[in-house]
Amino acid sequence: MNFPFYIAKRYVRSKSSQNAVNIINFITFLVIVIGSAALFIVLSGFSGLKTFSLSFSNLFDPDLKATAQNGKFFSLGPEEERKLLEIAGIASYSKELEEQVYLTHQQKSCVAYIKGVDTAYRIVTQVDSAIYWGNWALKNQQTVVGLGIASLLGLTINDYQDPMRILAPKPGKGSLSQQNLGAKPYNDMPVVVSGVYALEENLDKKYVFTELALAQVILEKDNTQISGINFDLDPLADVAEVRNQITAALGDKVVLRNRRQLNNALYRMLNTENLATYLIFTLVLIIALFNVVGAIIMMILDKQQNSKTLYNLGATIRELRRIYFVQGILVTSFGGIIGLFLASVLIWSQLTFGWLKITPSLAYPVEYKLMNVLIVLATIVVLGMIASKIASSRVTKKLLA
């Protein structure tokens, strides 16, 4: 067995003759356990929040989405649709037409986005699973609106007596004064709310879903003009190859984005918050591991006579330093493992029982990830090595004299 490791292992298990040294060692070990457990709990909490936040946008966003390279709209002809159907990696695709409109109901109004979609939209996305009230029906001038819009306008479902009205500016050139003032400068269409979806506050105030043909009529677009195509890909499809085939079929008039690129700002914000929290708790661990430096120095002073004996028996200064260096690594590693175990118990209990609630019906989201385990272990070990190196360097010939 390696000589420094053997002695370091005995020092970890044995108690000092000085009670103060034993107390300092215990407090140091306890600080490491608490620090590693806290870091893992926070990382697991942020992983859960990230997954929870992205789950809202994942209901709306497809695997791939094609939007206009220039402007808002582009045309999709029959020949281009035929080419899309021949691409093997595409399970399904859905056309949509999106534009900002004005909604009114009972002298209340708000600005939102009309999103005209075809029947395949429910297959490409899971938006219909977010229905909070009513059902997903878009035929015969029916719409599905967000809970925020329904609250702002005081909407009820299937209200044929007093329907909501959608106002969309008529396309044209020049100012309103240059156009025919005798006619309305906007298209006005009554619609009946068939369902209300509820996801997230901003999304609940953003969209009113209609049939694609209805949106094309109110926006004065022909049946080939759309604003986007949503693609649902086969799980085993080569995404890069599918992208190349879609680009070849549609040309350079569209730009393709995956789910991450569609929510780039959200991903960047979540990753930044996660990194900032990790750095803050790592700083706390750095401060806490100063206790390791102090504890090892106290152990060096307590075992000064033993070190002198080993030195006289032929041990080198380097080997003596390595004894206390290994001792520090063992203490921090064991403390980190025990802290991870205790934190894992808390995380699994939250996943199983949901004892910590955000609302009476919603448990605080956490996620147990192997990557977080590795990050905590690596952080504890690296910081422990640095602290042990600093403390073990106090072993010198002058100390042993």
N, C-alpha and C positions, 0 to 999 in steps of 0.2 A: 504494500500500500504506500502511496505517496506520503512522505514524511510530513510536510506542512499540512496536508489535508487531514492526516491522522491526529495531529496535535490540535488543529482547529476544531475538529469534530468533538474532541474531548472537552475543549474549553466551552463549546456551546452547551454541552449536556451538564457539565459540572457547575456547582455553585461556588461563588467567591466567599472567602472568609469575612469579607467586609459586607455588611448588610446593605449599606448605601449603594454599593456596586450592583448588587442583585436587584434593588429597586429601580435603578437607572436602566438596567438591561430589560427589565419587564416593561417599563414605560416605553422604551424605544421599540420593543417588539409590538406592543399594543398600538402605537402610533402608525407603524407600518401596516398592520392589519386593517385599521380603520381607514387609512389613506387609500390603500388599494381597493378596499370594498367600496368606498365612496366614488372613486374614479370609475369603477366598473358599473355601478348603479347609474351614474350620470350618463355614461356612454350608451347604456342599454335604453335609458329613457329617451335620449335624443334619437336613437335608431328607431324606436317605436313611434316617436312623433314624426320623423321623416316619412316612414312608411304610411302613417295615418294621413299626413298632409298630401302625399302624392296619390293616395287612393282616390281622392276626389277628382283630380284631373285625369286619372287613368280611365275613369268612366266616360269621359268626353273625348279623350284623345286616342286615335288609332295607332297601329304599329308604324305606319308611314302616312304622311299627308302631303299631297301636291297642291301648291298654291301658285298664283300667277307670278311670273318673274317680274313683270312690269304692270303696274296698275292693280286693280282689284279683281278683275274678271278675265276669263279666257273661254274659248270655245272648245267643246269636245264633240267631234263629229262621229258618225257611225263607224267609219273606218278605224279611227283611233280606239273606239270602244272594242271593236273586234280584236285589235292587237292586244289590248289589255286582257281580254278573256283567254288569249292563247298563252299568257305567261303562267308557267306551272306553279310558281311559288306564291301566287295570290289566291287566298281562299275565297275572298269576297271583296268587293269595293262598293263605295257609296258616294254619290254626287251630292253636293250641297251648294247653296247660294246664301251668302251672308251679307247683310248691310245694316247700317244704323237706321232706325225708324223712330217714330213718335207714337206713343200709346196713350189713349184717353179712355176714361170710363167714369161716368157720373161726376163730371167737372174736376176730376183728378187726372193727372198726366205724369208721364215719365219718359225718359229716353232709354231705349234698349236696342238690342240687335235681333233682327228677324233672321232665323236660320231655317231656310227651306231645305228639307231633306227628302230623299226617296225611301222606299220601303226597306232597302237593304241597310239603312243606317242602324237599325236596332241589332243587326247581326254583326256589323263591324265594331260597334261600341256597345257598352252595357248601360246606356243612359236610361233605358226604360226601367232598370232595377232601382233607380233613384226616385220613382214615382211615390210621392208622399200622400197624394189625395187624388181620387179619380182614376183614370187609366190613360194609356198612350193611344190616342186616336187622333189622326190628322186629316181625315176625309171630310168632305162637305164643309169646308171653311171652319174646321176645328183646329185648335191650337193647344199646345202644352207650354205653360209658363213656369218661371221660377217662383219659389215661395216668397221671395222678396218683392217681386213685381205684384204678385197677388195681394200681398199685405198693403203695398203702397196704393194700389188702385181699388182695393176693396172688392176683389173679384170672387165669384163663386162659380163652381163648375156647372155646365149645362144650363146657363142662364140665357135662354133664347129671347126672353122679354127685353133684356137690357144688355146686349153684347158689348164686348170691348171693341174699340176701333183702332185700326192700324193706319197711320198716316206716313206716306213715303214721298219725298220730293220727286217731282217729275224730272227725268233727265233732259238736259238741254244746254244751250250755250248762251252766254251773255247774262246780263243782270235781269232781275224780274221786271224792271221798267221797260226793257226792250221786248218782253214777251207779251202775249195777249192777256191783259189784265181782266178781261171778262171771264176767263176760265180760272179754276183753282190751280195754284202752282204745285199741287200735291195730289197724289192718289189716296183715296179714302176707302177702306174696306172693313166692314163689320165681321168679327170672328167670335166664335163661341169657345170658351175654355173647357176642354175635356179632361184635363189633368194638370196637376201641379207637382213639380219635382223639387226636392230639397237636398242640397249637397253642402254648399259652403256659401257664406254670406255674399261674397263678390259674384260668384257664379249664379246665385239665386236671383240677383238683380240684373243679370246681363241678357239672358236669352228668352225669346219666344219662338218655339218650334212650330213650323207649319209644313204643309205639303210643298214639295219642290215646285210643282206647277203653279201653286198659288203665289209663292214668292216671286216667281218669274213674271207673273201677271202684274202684281202690285209694283214691282220694280221696273216694269216695261222691258224685260229681257226676253229673247227668243228661247226656244226649248233646247238650244245647244249651249247657251251661256251659263256658266257656273263660276263659283269663286274658289272651289276646292274639291279634291277627291280624297276620300278616306280609304286606306287599304288595310285589310286584315290579312296577315301573312300566315302561311303554314308554319307550325312550330319548328319543323325541320328544314325550313327554307334557308338558303344562303342569302342573307339580307343584302350583301354587296352586289351579288349577281342580279337579284330582283330589282334593286335600284337602277342598275345599268340598263336592264330591259325596259323598265318603265320610262326612263329618260329617252331611250331609243324610240319608244312608241309615241311619246308625247312631244319630243323635241325640246328645244331650249326655252319654250314659252312658260315652263313651270319650274319650280324649285321644290325639291323633296326634303322633308324634315322628319326625323323620327320623334318618338315621344319625349325624349330628353331635350332635343333641340326646340320642340314646341314650348317647353316649360323651362327654358334655360335660366331665366331670372330666378325662378323658384328653386331649382336645383342649386344654383350658385349661393343663394341666401341660406339654404339649409346646410350646405357644406361649410360655409363660412361660420355659421353659428356653432356647428359641431366642432370645428377646429379651434375656435375661440374658447369654448368651454373646456376642451381638452388641455389647452395651454394654461388656462387659469388653474385647473386642478393639478396639473403637473408642477406649476409654480408652488402650490401648497405642499405637494409632495417633496419638492426640493427643500423647502424650509423645514419640513418635518424630518427629512433625512439628515439634517444637521445633528439631530439626536444620535444618529448612528456614529457620526464622527466622534462626538463626545463620549459615547458609550465604549467605543473601541479604544480611545485614548485612556479612559479609566481602566479598562481591562489591561492595557499595556503596562500601566503603572502598578496595577495590582499583581500582575504576573512578572514583575521586573526581575525578581530573584530567579524564577524559573527560566526566564529568557537568558539570564546571565549564565546559569548552569548549562543550558543547551549550547550557548556560545562557547563556553570553555570546553565542552565535549566535542566541538568541531563544527557546529552549525554556523553557517555564514549569516551575515546581516541580511542578505537577500532572502534566505530561507526563513529567517525570523519575521521579516516583513510579510512574506507570503503567508505565514500562519495567520496573522491578524487580517490580512486581505481576504483570505478564504473564509475566515470566521464571519466577517462582515457580509460577504456574499451569501453564506448559508442563512444568516439571520434574516436578511432582506428577502431572500427567495422563499423561505418557509413562511414568513409573515405575509408575503404577497399571495402565496397559494391558499393560506387559511382565509385571508381577506376575500379572495375570489370565491372560495367555497361558501362563505357566509352570504356574500352578495348574490351568488347563484341561487341560494335557497330563497332569498327575498324576491328575486326576479321570477322564479318559478312559481312561488306562492301568489304573486300578482297575476301571472298569466293564468293560473288555475282558478283562483278565487276572486280576483279583481277587488281586493279589499280597499284599494285607494281609488276614489271616484273623482272624475271631473264634474259629472252631473249624476243625479240619482240613477240614471240608466246607462251611463258610459264610464267604463273603467279607464284609468290612465293608461295610455298605450305604452307598452315596453316590448322589447324584442331581444331575445337571447341569441347572440351571434358569436361564432368562433373567432372572428376577426377582432372583436372587442376583447376577448380573453387574451389573445396574443399581444394586442397593443398594451394592455395593462401589465402583463408579465414582462414584456420587453422594456417598458418604462421603468418598472421597479428594479429589474436586474441591472439595467444600464446606470440608473442613478445610484443603486447600491454599490456598483463597481467603482464609480467615481468617489463616493463617500469613503469606501474602504481603502481606496488608493491614497486618498488624502491623509486618513488617520494612520495607516500602516507606515507611512513615510516618517513618522515620529520615532521609529526604532532606529537608533544610531549607536555608534561606538561610545559616544559620550554618555548616553543613557545607561549603557551596560557597564560603564567603568565604576 
